Amino acid sequence: MGLGAKMDVLLLVLDLVGTFVFALSGAVAGVKNRLDLLGVLVLSFAAGNAGGIARDLLIGAVPPAAISDWRYLAVSLLAGITTFYGFSGVDRLRSPVLVFDGAGLALFAVSGTQTALAFGLNPVMAALLGMLTGIGGGMTRDVLLAEIPTVLRADLYAVAALAGAIVVVTGAALRLPATAMTIAGAALCFGLRLMAIHYGWHLPIARRPEGSTTAANAPHDRKDDGASRR
């Protein structure tokens, strides 16, 4: 198998695994919000595929893989059905939405970056597109649930995705093994996300103007957010 074929296989595997874990996060969030079966499946597909669809449209890979390859729909529906009928088992994991969301963020960030590089984008734009791929599914999930998107209020969400993407483009620039750098980028992104949740790391938060009497919804820490959904 040639190098190009190996990279194609790697990207497909990353995409499908990322789709599955992001779809799990969408399905878990749907069950916690007491959606019906159709609602859970719609949410799992949207969460699992929105980022990849946005990526493919931006780089001109049309029609997007999520609607041209049956495997993307299959893994999304599998995640949704598994969660809907086996939620008690899935929910035994600590803060499952956050764990699956972090894993999907990491996988999509690196796969989106590698795909962008394969289509000839320069390193800076490839890293930004990788970040967009990572945050797209979570944003869509939250918007469908009428929540402020996680990326706008969570601890080091997009920053973690960008860090993982930078590892990938740096490895490509230095001609290091693509598989190893992809794994390293995903591990860095996932690790940063979990550590940010655990320690409460976050970017500066906007403050209300002094003297304002209007109640404002301050950004919630994802640990509190996860706990409130239980």
Accessible surface in RSA format (square Angstrom, percent):
REM  Atomic radii and reference values for relative SASA: ProtOr
REM  Chains: A
REM  Algorithm: Lee & Richards
REM  Probe-radius: 1.40
REM  Slices: 20
REM RES _ NUM      All-atoms   Total-Side   Main-Chain    Non-polar    All polar
REM                ABS   REL    ABS   REL    ABS   REL    ABS   REL    ABS   REL
RES MET A   1   159.12  82.4  83.01  54.9  76.11 181.2  90.32  76.8  68.80  91.1
RES GLY A   2    47.64  58.7   0.00   N/A  47.64  58.7  37.47 102.8  10.17  22.8
RES LEU A   3   146.33  81.5 134.30  96.1  12.03  30.2 135.61  95.2  10.72  28.9
RES GLY A   4    49.30  60.8   0.00   N/A  49.30  60.8  40.11 110.1   9.19  20.6
RES ALA A   5    44.81  41.2  35.74  55.1   9.08  20.6  39.92  56.2   4.89  13.0
RES LYS A   6   117.87  57.5 112.15  68.8   5.72  13.6  56.85  51.2  61.02  65.0
RES MET A   7    36.86  19.1  34.89  23.1   1.96   4.7  36.47  31.0   0.38   0.5
RES ASP A   8    95.04  66.6  88.10  87.7   6.94  16.4  27.61  65.0  67.43  67.3
RES VAL A   9    73.47  48.3  72.24  65.4   1.23   3.0  73.47  63.8   0.00   0.0
RES LEU A  10    31.23  17.4  27.69  19.8   3.54   8.9  31.01  21.8   0.22   0.6
RES LEU A  11    21.38  11.9  21.01  15.0   0.36   0.9  21.34  15.0   0.04   0.1
RES LEU A  12    51.11  28.5  47.15  33.7   3.96   9.9  50.68  35.6   0.43   1.2
RES VAL A  13    75.83  49.9  74.27  67.2   1.56   3.7  75.83  65.9   0.00   0.0
RES LEU A  14    19.08  10.6  19.02  13.6   0.06   0.1  19.08  13.4   0.00   0.0
RES ASP A  15     9.31   6.5   9.31   9.3   0.00   0.0   1.35   3.2   7.96   7.9
RES LEU A  16    31.35  17.5  30.30  21.7   1.05   2.7  30.61  21.5   0.74   2.0
RES VAL A  17    68.13  44.8  65.53  59.3   2.61   6.3  68.13  59.2   0.00   0.0
RES GLY A  18     0.00   0.0   0.00   N/A   0.00   0.0   0.00   0.0   0.00   0.0
RES THR A  19     1.03   0.7   1.03   1.0   0.00   0.0   0.00   0.0   1.03   1.6
RES PHE A  20    60.11  30.1  60.11  37.2   0.00   0.0  60.11  36.4   0.00   0.0
RES VAL A  21    21.34  14.0  21.34  19.3   0.00   0.0  21.34  18.5   0.00   0.0
RES PHE A  22     0.00   0.0   0.00   0.0   0.00   0.0   0.00   0.0   0.00   0.0
RES ALA A  23     0.00   0.0   0.00   0.0   0.00   0.0   0.00   0.0   0.00   0.0
RES LEU A  24    14.06   7.8  14.06  10.1   0.00   0.0  14.06   9.9   0.00   0.0
RES SER A  25     0.00   0.0   0.00   0.0   0.00   0.0   0.00   0.0   0.00   0.0
RES GLY A  26     0.00   0.0   0.00   N/A   0.00   0.0   0.00   0.0   0.00   0.0
RES ALA A  27     0.00   0.0   0.00   0.0   0.00   0.0   0.00   0.0   0.00   0.0
RES VAL A  28     0.00   0.0   0.00   0.0   0.00   0.0   0.00   0.0   0.00   0.0
RES ALA A  29     0.06   0.1   0.06   0.1   0.00   0.0   0.06   0.1   0.00   0.0
RES GLY A  30     0.00   0.0   0.00   N/A   0.00   0.0   0.00   0.0   0.00   0.0
RES VAL A  31    32.30  21.3  24.32  22.0   7.97  19.2  25.65  22.3   6.64  18.0
RES LYS A  32    41.85  20.4  11.33   7.0  30.52  72.7  15.16  13.6  26.69  28.4
RES ASN A  33    61.82  42.6  38.88  37.6  22.94  55.2  11.26  27.1  50.56  48.9
RES ARG A  34   217.07  91.1 185.12  94.4  31.95  76.1  69.66  95.2 147.41  89.3
RES LEU A  35    62.37  34.7  50.39  36.0  11.98  30.1  53.29  37.4   9.08  24.4
RES ASP A  36    99.61  69.8  86.02  85.6  13.59  32.1  45.60 107.3  54.01  53.9
RES LEU A  37    62.01  34.5  59.79  42.8   2.22   5.6  59.79  42.0   2.22   6.0
RES LEU A  38   125.86  70.1 122.08  87.3   3.78   9.5 123.43  86.7   2.42   6.5
RES GLY A  39    20.14  24.8   0.00   N/A  20.14  24.8  18.28  50.2   1.86   4.2
RES VAL A  40     0.00   0.0   0.00   0.0   0.00   0.0   0.00   0.0   0.00   0.0
RES LEU A  41    30.78  17.1  29.46  21.1   1.33   3.3  29.79  20.9   0.99   2.7
RES VAL A  42    79.69  52.4  75.21  68.1   4.48  10.8  79.13  68.8   0.56   1.5
RES LEU A  43     4.26   2.4   4.16   3.0   0.10   0.2   4.22   3.0   0.04   0.1
RES SER A  44     0.00   0.0   0.00   0.0   0.00   0.0   0.00   0.0   0.00   0.0
RES PHE A  45    53.50  26.8  53.50  33.1   0.00   0.0  53.50  32.4   0.00   0.0
RES ALA A  46    17.72  16.3  11.95  18.4   5.77  13.1  17.72  25.0   0.00   0.0
RES ALA A  47     0.00   0.0   0.00   0.0   0.00   0.0   0.00   0.0   0.00   0.0
RES GLY A  48     0.00   0.0   0.00   N/A   0.00   0.0   0.00   0.0   0.00   0.0
RES ASN A  49     2.80   1.9   1.08   1.0   1.72   4.1   2.11   5.1   0.69   0.7
RES ALA A  50    23.15  21.3  13.63  21.0   9.52  21.7  18.76  26.4   4.39  11.6
RES GLY A  51     0.00   0.0   0.00   N/A   0.00   0.0   0.00   0.0   0.00   0.0
RES GLY A  52     8.26  10.2   0.00   N/A   8.26  10.2   8.26  22.7   0.00   0.0
RES ILE A  53    43.56  24.8  43.52  32.4   0.05   0.1  43.56  31.4   0.00   0.0
RES ALA A  54    32.60  30.0  27.28  42.1   5.32  12.1  32.34  45.5   0.27   0.7
RES ARG A  55     6.51   2.7   6.51   3.3   0.00   0.0   0.00   0.0   6.51   3.9
RES ASP A  56     6.19   4.3   6.19   6.2   0.00   0.0   0.37   0.9   5.82   5.8
RES LEU A  57   101.62  56.6  82.51  59.0  19.11  48.0  82.70  58.1  18.93  50.9
RES LEU A  58   117.03  65.2  84.49  60.4  32.54  81.8  86.88  61.0  30.15  81.1
RES ILE A  59    22.62  12.9   0.66   0.5  21.96  52.9   6.17   4.4  16.45  44.7
RES GLY A  60    49.51  61.1   0.00   N/A  49.51  61.1  27.59  75.7  21.91  49.1
RES ALA A  61    26.60  24.5  17.42  26.9   9.18  20.9  26.01  36.6   0.59   1.6
RES VAL A  62    97.27  64.0  69.33  62.8  27.94  67.3  69.65  60.5  27.62  74.9
RES PRO A  63    89.38  65.1  78.40  71.5  10.98  39.9  80.83  66.7   8.55  53.2
RES PRO A  64     7.90   5.8   7.90   7.2   0.00   0.0   7.90   6.5   0.00   0.0
RES ALA A  65    29.83  27.4  25.96  40.1   3.87   8.8  28.05  39.5   1.78   4.7
RES ALA A  66     7.62   7.0   3.47   5.4   4.14   9.4   3.47   4.9   4.14  11.0
RES ILE A  67   115.36  65.6  77.35  57.6  38.00  91.6  85.16  61.3  30.20  81.9
RES SER A  68    69.54  58.8  28.83  38.5  40.72  93.8  26.77  57.0  42.77  59.9
RES ASP A  69    29.15  20.4  23.70  23.6   5.46  12.9  15.25  35.9  13.91  13.9
RES TRP A  70   189.30  76.0 177.48  85.9  11.83  27.8 159.92  85.3  29.38  47.7
RES ARG A  71    91.42  38.4  91.12  46.5   0.29   0.7  24.85  34.0  66.56  40.3
RES TYR A  72    13.36   6.2  13.36   7.6   0.00   0.0   7.61   5.7   5.75   7.1
RES LEU A  73    83.43  46.5  83.43  59.7   0.00   0.0  83.43  58.6   0.00   0.0
RES ALA A  74    39.16  36.0  28.52  44.0  10.64  24.2  35.38  49.8   3.78  10.0
RES VAL A  75    30.18  19.9  29.83  27.0   0.34   0.8  30.18  26.2   0.00   0.0
RES SER A  76     0.00   0.0   0.00   0.0   0.00   0.0   0.00   0.0   0.00   0.0
RES LEU A  77    59.08  32.9  59.08  42.3   0.00   0.0  59.08  41.5   0.00   0.0
RES LEU A  78   102.52  57.1  98.73  70.6   3.78   9.5 101.85  71.5   0.67   1.8
RES ALA A  79     0.00   0.0   0.00   0.0   0.00   0.0   0.00   0.0   0.00   0.0
RES GLY A  80     0.00   0.0   0.00   N/A   0.00   0.0   0.00   0.0   0.00   0.0
RES ILE A  81    78.54  44.7  78.49  58.5   0.05   0.1  78.49  56.5   0.05   0.1
RES THR A  82    62.11  44.2  53.68  54.4   8.43  20.1  51.12  68.7  10.99  16.6
RES THR A  83     0.00   0.0   0.00   0.0   0.00   0.0   0.00   0.0   0.00   0.0
RES PHE A  84    63.87  32.0  47.15  29.2  16.71  43.5  47.15  28.6  16.71  47.8
RES TYR A  85   154.38  72.1 118.66  67.5  35.72  93.0  93.45  70.2  60.93  75.1
RES GLY A  86    29.10  35.9   0.00   N/A  29.10  35.9  25.98  71.3   3.12   7.0
RES PHE A  87    46.22  23.1  43.62  27.0   2.60   6.8  43.62  26.4   2.60   7.4
RES SER A  88    80.11  67.7  68.16  91.0  11.95  27.5  48.11 102.4  32.00  44.8
RES GLY A  89    33.95  41.9   0.00   N/A  33.95  41.9  21.86  60.0  12.09  27.1
RES VAL A  90    22.11  14.6  17.09  15.5   5.02  12.1  21.59  18.8   0.52   1.4
RES ASP A  91    49.19  34.5  37.02  36.8  12.18  28.8   3.97   9.3  45.23  45.1
RES ARG A  92   191.46  80.4 155.87  79.5  35.59  84.7  69.29  94.7 122.18  74.0
RES LEU A  93    90.78  50.6  85.97  61.5   4.80  12.1  88.36  62.1   2.41   6.5
RES ARG A  94   169.14  71.0 153.48  78.2  15.67  37.3  74.85 102.3  94.30  57.2
RES SER A  95    11.61   9.8   5.99   8.0   5.62  13.0   6.09  13.0   5.52   7.7
RES PRO A  96     4.83   3.5   4.83   4.4   0.00   0.0   4.83   4.0   0.00   0.0
RES VAL A  97     4.37   2.9   4.37   4.0   0.00   0.0   4.37   3.8   0.00   0.0
RES LEU A  98     7.50   4.2   6.17   4.4   1.33   3.3   6.82   4.8   0.68   1.8
RES VAL A  99    51.12  33.6  51.12  46.3   0.00   0.0  51.12  44.4   0.00   0.0
RES PHE A 100    23.93  12.0  23.93  14.8   0.00   0.0  23.93  14.5   0.00   0.0
RES ASP A 101     1.87   1.3   1.87   1.9   0.00   0.0   0.68   1.6   1.18   1.2
RES GLY A 102     0.00   0.0   0.00   N/A   0.00   0.0   0.00   0.0   0.00   0.0
RES ALA A 103    23.40  21.5  21.34  32.9   2.06   4.7  23.39  32.9   0.01   0.0
RES GLY A 104     0.00   0.0   0.00   N/A   0.00   0.0   0.00   0.0   0.00   0.0
RES LEU A 105     0.00   0.0   0.00   0.0   0.00   0.0   0.00   0.0   0.00   0.0
RES ALA A 106     3.16   2.9   3.16   4.9   0.00   0.0   3.16   4.4   0.00   0.0
RES LEU A 107    30.73  17.1  30.73  22.0   0.00   0.0  30.73  21.6   0.00   0.0
RES PHE A 108     3.12   1.6   3.12   1.9   0.00   0.0   3.12   1.9   0.00   0.0
RES ALA A 109     0.00   0.0   0.00   0.0   0.00   0.0   0.00   0.0   0.00   0.0
RES VAL A 110     0.00   0.0   0.00   0.0   0.00   0.0   0.00   0.0   0.00   0.0
RES SER A 111     0.59   0.5   0.59   0.8   0.00   0.0   0.59   1.3   0.00   0.0
RES GLY A 112     0.00   0.0   0.00   N/A   0.00   0.0   0.00   0.0   0.00   0.0
RES THR A 113     0.00   0.0   0.00   0.0   0.00   0.0   0.00   0.0   0.00   0.0
RES GLN A 114    13.81   7.7  12.35   9.0   1.46   3.5   0.00   0.0  13.81  10.5
RES THR A 115    16.23  11.5  16.23  16.5   0.00   0.0  12.67  17.0   3.56   5.4
RES ALA A 116     0.00   0.0   0.00   0.0   0.00   0.0   0.00   0.0   0.00   0.0
RES LEU A 117    40.56  22.6  24.52  17.5  16.04  40.3  24.82  17.4  15.74  42.4
RES ALA A 118    70.40  64.7  26.67  41.2  43.72  99.5  39.45  55.5  30.95  82.0
RES PHE A 119   105.14  52.6  75.36  46.7  29.78  77.5  81.49  49.4  23.65  67.7
RES GLY A 120    64.84  80.0   0.00   N/A  64.84  80.0  33.92  93.1  30.92  69.2
RES LEU A 121    56.14  31.3  44.67  32.0  11.48  28.8  49.31  34.6   6.83  18.4
RES ASN A 122    81.29  56.1  71.51  69.1   9.79  23.6  37.02  89.1  44.28  42.8
RES PRO A 123    68.35  49.8  68.10  62.1   0.24   0.9  68.28  56.4   0.06   0.4
RES VAL A 124   103.54  68.1  99.07  89.7   4.47  10.8 103.38  89.8   0.16   0.4
RES MET A 125    92.14  47.7  91.56  60.6   0.58   1.4  71.46  60.8  20.69  27.4
RES ALA A 126     0.00   0.0   0.00   0.0   0.00   0.0   0.00   0.0   0.00   0.0
RES ALA A 127     6.23   5.7   6.23   9.6   0.00   0.0   6.23   8.8   0.00   0.0
RES LEU A 128    72.66  40.5  70.19  50.2   2.47   6.2  70.47  49.5   2.19   5.9
RES LEU A 129    12.72   7.1   9.92   7.1   2.79   7.0  12.21   8.6   0.51   1.4
RES GLY A 130     0.00   0.0   0.00   N/A   0.00   0.0   0.00   0.0   0.00   0.0
RES MET A 131    41.58  21.5  41.58  27.5   0.00   0.0  36.24  30.8   5.33   7.1
RES LEU A 132    58.27  32.5  58.27  41.7   0.00   0.0  58.27  40.9   0.00   0.0
RES THR A 133     0.00   0.0   0.00   0.0   0.00   0.0   0.00   0.0   0.00   0.0
RES GLY A 134     0.00   0.0   0.00   N/A   0.00   0.0   0.00   0.0   0.00   0.0
RES ILE A 135    16.53   9.4  16.53  12.3   0.00   0.0  16.53  11.9   0.00   0.0
RES GLY A 136    10.06  12.4   0.00   N/A  10.06  12.4   9.53  26.2   0.53   1.2
RES GLY A 137     0.00   0.0   0.00   N/A   0.00   0.0   0.00   0.0   0.00   0.0
RES GLY A 138     0.22   0.3   0.00   N/A   0.22   0.3   0.22   0.6   0.00   0.0
RES MET A 139    61.74  32.0  60.85  40.3   0.89   2.1  53.44  45.4   8.30  11.0
RES THR A 140    42.98  30.6  38.46  39.0   4.52  10.8  27.68  37.2  15.30  23.1
RES ARG A 141     0.20   0.1   0.20   0.1   0.00   0.0   0.00   0.0   0.20   0.1
RES ASP A 142     0.15   0.1   0.15   0.2   0.00   0.0   0.00   0.0   0.15   0.2
RES VAL A 143    91.75  60.4  79.46  71.9  12.30  29.6  81.36  70.7  10.39  28.2
RES LEU A 144    96.64  53.8  65.15  46.6  31.49  79.2  68.12  47.8  28.52  76.7
RES LEU A 145    24.91  13.9   6.99   5.0  17.92  45.1  11.31   7.9  13.61  36.6
RES ALA A 146    99.27  91.3  59.87  92.4  39.40  89.6  72.10 101.5  27.17  72.0
RES GLU A 147    49.27  28.3  35.88  27.1  13.39  31.9  31.06  60.1  18.21  14.9
RES ILE A 148    87.07  49.5  79.20  59.0   7.87  19.0  81.98  59.0   5.08  13.8
RES PRO A 149    17.78  13.0  17.78  16.2   0.00   0.0  17.78  14.7   0.00   0.0
RES THR A 150     0.11   0.1   0.05   0.0   0.06   0.1   0.05   0.1   0.06   0.1
RES VAL A 151    28.46  18.7  10.23   9.3  18.22  43.9  10.23   8.9  18.22  49.4
RES LEU A 152   122.58  68.3  90.41  64.7  32.16  80.9  95.56  67.1  27.02  72.7
RES ARG A 153    25.18  10.6  11.08   5.6  14.10  33.6  11.08  15.1  14.10   8.5
RES ALA A 154    13.86  12.7   0.00   0.0  13.86  31.5   0.00   0.0  13.86  36.7
RES ASP A 155     4.55   3.2   4.55   4.5   0.00   0.0   0.00   0.0   4.55   4.5
RES LEU A 156    27.60  15.4  25.56  18.3   2.03   5.1  26.75  18.8   0.84   2.3
RES TYR A 157     4.33   2.0   1.20   0.7   3.14   8.2   1.20   0.9   3.14   3.9
RES ALA A 158    22.90  21.1  21.00  32.4   1.90   4.3  21.04  29.6   1.86   4.9
RES VAL A 159    60.34  39.7  58.68  53.1   1.66   4.0  59.73  51.9   0.61   1.6
RES ALA A 160     0.05   0.0   0.00   0.0   0.05   0.1   0.05   0.1   0.00   0.0
RES ALA A 161     0.00   0.0   0.00   0.0   0.00   0.0   0.00   0.0   0.00   0.0
RES LEU A 162    52.61  29.3  52.61  37.6   0.00   0.0  52.61  36.9   0.00   0.0
RES ALA A 163    22.00  20.2  16.66  25.7   5.33  12.1  20.67  29.1   1.33   3.5
RES GLY A 164     0.00   0.0   0.00   N/A   0.00   0.0   0.00   0.0   0.00   0.0
RES ALA A 165     0.00   0.0   0.00   0.0   0.00   0.0   0.00   0.0   0.00   0.0
RES ILE A 166    83.42  47.5  83.42  62.1   0.00   0.0  83.42  60.1   0.00   0.0
RES VAL A 167    30.11  19.8  27.52  24.9   2.59   6.2  30.11  26.2   0.00   0.0
RES VAL A 168     1.43   0.9   0.08   0.1   1.35   3.2   0.08   0.1   1.35   3.7
RES VAL A 169    14.29   9.4  12.44  11.3   1.85   4.5  12.63  11.0   1.66   4.5
RES THR A 170    58.94  41.9  54.74  55.5   4.20  10.0  45.43  61.0  13.52  20.4
RES GLY A 171     0.37   0.5   0.00   N/A   0.37   0.5   0.37   1.0   0.00   0.0
RES ALA A 172    51.39  47.3  26.27  40.5  25.12  57.1  35.76  50.4  15.63  41.4
RES ALA A 173    73.41  67.5  37.00  57.1  36.40  82.8  49.85  70.2  23.55  62.4
RES LEU A 174   116.32  64.8  95.19  68.1  21.13  53.1  99.45  69.8  16.88  45.4
RES ARG A 175   218.76  91.9 186.34  95.0  32.42  77.2  66.79  91.3 151.98  92.1
RES LEU A 176    78.89  43.9  68.66  49.1  10.23  25.7  69.05  48.5   9.84  26.5
RES PRO A 177    91.76  66.9  79.77  72.7  11.99  43.6  91.39  75.5   0.36   2.3
RES ALA A 178    33.79  31.1  22.58  34.9  11.20  25.5  26.36  37.1   7.43  19.7
RES THR A 179    72.51  51.6  71.14  72.1   1.37   3.3  45.00  60.4  27.51  41.6
RES ALA A 180    53.45  49.1  43.61  67.3   9.84  22.4  48.68  68.6   4.76  12.6
RES MET A 181    34.35  17.8  34.35  22.7   0.00   0.0  19.39  16.5  14.96  19.8
RES THR A 182     1.10   0.8   1.10   1.1   0.00   0.0   1.10   1.5   0.00   0.0
RES ILE A 183   109.99  62.6 106.83  79.6   3.16   7.6 109.44  78.8   0.55   1.5
RES ALA A 184    45.52  41.9  34.89  53.8  10.63  24.2  41.94  59.1   3.58   9.5
RES GLY A 185     0.00   0.0   0.00   N/A   0.00   0.0   0.00   0.0   0.00   0.0
RES ALA A 186    15.03  13.8  14.35  22.1   0.68   1.5  14.64  20.6   0.38   1.0
RES ALA A 187    62.51  57.5  46.21  71.3  16.29  37.1  54.95  77.4   7.55  20.0
RES LEU A 188    72.23  40.2  64.97  46.5   7.26  18.3  71.50  50.2   0.74   2.0
RES CYS A 189     0.00   0.0   0.00   0.0   0.00   0.0   0.00   0.0   0.00   0.0
RES PHE A 190    60.32  30.2  60.32  37.4   0.00   0.0  60.32  36.6   0.00   0.0
RES GLY A 191    27.31  33.7   0.00   N/A  27.31  33.7  27.17  74.6   0.14   0.3
RES LEU A 192    42.35  23.6  40.87  29.2   1.48   3.7  40.87  28.7   1.48   4.0
RES ARG A 193     1.83   0.8   1.83   0.9   0.00   0.0   0.00   0.0   1.83   1.1
RES LEU A 194    62.58  34.9  59.20  42.4   3.38   8.5  59.52  41.8   3.06   8.2
RES MET A 195    87.06  45.1  85.61  56.7   1.45   3.4  59.43  50.5  27.64  36.6
RES ALA A 196     0.00   0.0   0.00   0.0   0.00   0.0   0.00   0.0   0.00   0.0
RES ILE A 197     9.44   5.4   9.44   7.0   0.00   0.0   9.44   6.8   0.00   0.0
RES HIS A 198   109.34  59.8 100.62  69.9   8.72  22.3  64.98  67.0  44.36  51.6
RES TYR A 199   134.13  62.6 104.48  59.4  29.65  77.2  65.02  48.9  69.11  85.2
RES GLY A 200    21.49  26.5   0.00   N/A  21.49  26.5  10.55  28.9  10.95  24.5
RES TRP A 201   100.53  40.3  95.39  46.2   5.14  12.1  81.98  43.7  18.55  30.1
RES HIS A 202    95.44  52.2  69.31  48.2  26.12  66.8  41.85  43.1  53.58  62.3
RES LEU A 203   103.30  57.5  99.44  71.1   3.86   9.7  99.90  70.2   3.40   9.1
RES PRO A 204   132.70  96.7 101.69  92.7  31.01 112.7 110.22  91.0  22.48 139.7
RES ILE A 205    80.43  45.8  57.19  42.6  23.24  56.0  61.40  44.2  19.02  51.6
RES ALA A 206   101.26  93.1  66.62 102.8  34.63  78.8  78.09 110.0  23.17  61.4
RES ARG A 207   226.80  95.2 195.28  99.5  31.52  75.0  70.90  96.9 155.90  94.5
RES ARG A 208   141.39  59.4 120.46  61.4  20.93  49.8  31.33  42.8 110.06  66.7
RES PRO A 209   104.56  76.2  89.92  82.0  14.64  53.2 101.70  84.0   2.86  17.8
RES GLU A 210   181.45 104.2 145.36 110.0  36.09  85.9  66.27 128.2 115.18  94.0
RES GLY A 211    76.62  94.5   0.00   N/A  76.62  94.5  43.99 120.7  32.63  73.1
RES SER A 212    48.28  40.8  19.02  25.4  29.26  67.4  17.20  36.6  31.08  43.5
RES THR A 213   137.02  97.5 101.04 102.4  35.97  85.7  77.27 103.8  59.74  90.3
RES THR A 214    98.66  70.2  91.90  93.2   6.76  16.1  65.88  88.5  32.78  49.5
RES ALA A 215    96.12  88.4  69.25 106.9  26.87  61.1  74.54 105.0  21.57  57.1
RES ALA A 216    57.97  53.3  29.56  45.6  28.41  64.6  35.20  49.6  22.77  60.3
RES ASN A 217   128.79  88.8 103.96 100.5  24.83  59.8  15.41  37.1 113.37 109.6
RES ALA A 218    69.38  63.8  58.97  91.0  10.41  23.7  63.72  89.7   5.66  15.0
RES PRO A 219    49.32  35.9  31.05  28.3  18.27  66.4  33.10  27.3  16.22 100.8
RES HIS A 220   102.44  56.0  99.04  68.8   3.40   8.7  63.25  65.2  39.20  45.6
RES ASP A 221    35.75  25.0  27.38  27.2   8.37  19.8  20.62  48.5  15.13  15.1
RES ARG A 222     0.72   0.3   0.72   0.4   0.00   0.0   0.00   0.0   0.72   0.4
RES LYS A 223    75.58  36.9  68.79  42.2   6.79  16.2  36.24  32.6  39.34  41.9
RES ASP A 224    91.68  64.2  87.31  86.9   4.38  10.3  24.04  56.6  67.65  67.5
RES ASP A 225    18.70  13.1  16.20  16.1   2.50   5.9   2.50   5.9  16.20  16.2
RES GLY A 226     8.83  10.9   0.00   N/A   8.83  10.9   6.66  18.3   2.17   4.9
RES ALA A 227    49.41  45.4  38.56  59.5  10.85  24.7  38.63  54.4  10.78  28.6
RES SER A 228    88.05  74.4  49.79  66.4  38.26  88.1  51.26 109.1  36.80  51.6
RES ARG A 229    36.73  15.4  18.25   9.3  18.48  44.0  23.36  31.9  13.37   8.1
RES ARG A 230   165.62  69.5 104.89  53.5  60.73 144.6  78.35 107.1  87.27  52.9
END  Absolute sums over single chains surface
CHAIN  1 A    11281.6       8998.7       2282.9       7923.5       3358.1
END  Absolute sums over all chains
TOTAL         11281.6       8998.7       2282.9       7923.5       3358.1
